[in-house]
Amino acid sequence: METKNKNNRKKADSALKFYAKYSTLAFQMIVIIVAGAFGGRALDGWLDLGFPVFTLVLTLLAVTGAVVYAMRGLFNDK
């Protein structure tokens, strides 16, 4: 009976770690992308450009960086 409880507890702990890991990863990706977008808007506002060049470039770089960060986090499981 006790081994059954230990197995259930291990499964619950494993599931909790799984959700915590991927929730944290998603939150970090969102922060990276939002930081790139706001940084680009700030640069465009500071330089007073007619076309939002830095917003587009920094947002695309942030999305790329967030995907690379996520892939490194997913495939470097230890």
Secondary structure in CASP SS format (residue, H / E / C, confidence):
PFRMAT SS
TARGET T0000
AUTHOR 0000-0000-0000
METHOD secondary structure of the structure
MODEL  1
M C 1.00
E H 1.00
T H 1.00
K H 1.00
N H 1.00
K H 1.00
N H 1.00
N H 1.00
R H 1.00
K H 1.00
K H 1.00
A H 1.00
D H 1.00
S H 1.00
A H 1.00
L H 1.00
K H 1.00
F H 1.00
Y H 1.00
A H 1.00
K H 1.00
Y H 1.00
S H 1.00
T H 1.00
L H 1.00
A H 1.00
F H 1.00
Q H 1.00
M H 1.00
I H 1.00
V H 1.00
I H 1.00
I H 1.00
V H 1.00
A H 1.00
G H 1.00
A H 1.00
F H 1.00
G H 1.00
G H 1.00
R H 1.00
A H 1.00
L H 1.00
D H 1.00
G H 1.00
W H 1.00
L H 1.00
D C 1.00
L C 1.00
G C 1.00
F C 1.00
P C 1.00
V H 1.00
F H 1.00
T H 1.00
L H 1.00
V H 1.00
L H 1.00
T H 1.00
L H 1.00
L H 1.00
A H 1.00
V H 1.00
T H 1.00
G H 1.00
A H 1.00
V H 1.00
V H 1.00
Y H 1.00
A H 1.00
M H 1.00
R H 1.00
G H 1.00
L H 1.00
F H 1.00
N C 1.00
D C 1.00
K C 1.00
END
